[in-house]
Amino acid sequence: MAHDIDECAEGLIQCHNHSRCVNLPGWYHCECRSGFHDDGSYSLDGESCVDIDECATQTHTCLSDAACVNLPGWFDCLCPEGPACSGDCPHQDSIKHNGQVWSLQQDHCSICTCKDGKTFCSRTLCDCQSPSVDLSCCSECHSQQSSQCLHQSGHALYQSGDTWIYSCQQCRCMEGEVDCWPLACPAQSCEYTTRGDGECCPRCVTDPCLADNITYDIRQTCQDLSGMRRLSGSVWTLPGSPCTVCTCKNGRICCSVDFECLRNN
């Protein structure tokens, strides 16, 4: 089954700054941003997206006594000149005080500021790396976030294609899905191997007492302290020390203390 490549999320497409990249099944589209419309030539990279003159089309919200000034992607309402101008800005049916910041009711993705009688409005800046980003305003972030993967510990975020090792497994982020498989360990040609705490792959050791993977050769016997001959693989406790366990490992006597036994005695 073919898998769609998200050209937008992979950064393969550079749309004109008047447009944004929208992924499509098997393709992509450079869509005009708010405040812009296509001039009819429909260029693939969005270069045909031109500014909408809200002042000329009477689609602005300036009061009748304020002057509308067209801006790229938006417009501005200038405070009336004269001694009555206090630096406040008329906005719809209310007055916004100098320095006041507010969101538009008809477009919550835009932020406006009143500064010295002038209203400045702009689209909300989209920080796609922020967990609190408003995806309803920043649709370009949705495809990027949905292709990321959270580490099993919950403390790291990976991009699509990143790999890591977790619990002795090789993991990879595949378009928002974590896929893991057993870690491939190199083959060891030595006689004895061991795998320590926190180690995923076995390593060679020369001392059979350190080995946790051993094939017992019953021909290699051990003689204990009492002079008794023990077969390889035999397990016994030391006389007078019931918590000390010994094992014959291919001719070597390997003893260790059972701490659970010590706590119970």
Steps between C-alpha positions, in 0.01 A plus 500: 500500500644836392569755776438868436804728543410821683701750294402781739613323820824379339592858400524404132274785387562875530173689442494874440467698826147604399395132511539188714570138407208255527569127456279301263496122428793453264547875452490842671344843456618853584186663642464877529517630858222706658498850351625377161329348196618347176526736203372229267830362375510231774878457519613179670725675754233753610668797334164590343354576847451878516380732776128568549442875526242508781475878475410494128258208536335647814562181695679684783354573845617861541249752634377772267722766658816287475718468193554151360856423391566178310786280625645174358251235610300738718403866553541781754256754642665840561382712787344831386746789507456809719501597870222250579727209407601339830696209359199269545371301204139464385425134439162378385251628763757576769814696574829318565738682731853584399718191559204258525535155341202288394390213276253549218159343557465404136857364483646377832825419321579871461631731775446877488680778688406866543806723481477880487163497325599232252371144499753233404370149434700193410459125490601299808861383477515121472760323713453140386738377773279637779258244653244780548494608134144559372471260207174664390708811419819319397386220273852478357611365840247216502677283244836572666380407851311191383822363348692528829541221756520511878770292669366217719619690808294803396801734531621526139345580163629351174449603139392255231799284404683536835622179670584415863558200729251421776483190721746316272288574194577710195218754456417737218247780451294428188263790422375528858508125574772335715625171352742285707677172434758292692849648500734302275804390705830397338578129511761398760751223422635470857427214742354708783277808483321724747254788487529755781236729645389756243674313216296380203753274328721224647878549519786253529663405832783256568397405856215243502396629845399830333304332221122494500482302177701177528492148355605256771761237417446214747855377431639811676440420867575695821636380836328673795653579841405156635683329213180391324508506119213710355369480144485818293164665562470366857374741768561468878526706818817535702506299825443736794387781265152414372462835321810451282412319178769349276481378142746293300547681167720299266773430757465828695326525840289819501343603832266786590300609804120476491397830668136394523617200699699730731194718572296192597766354731 
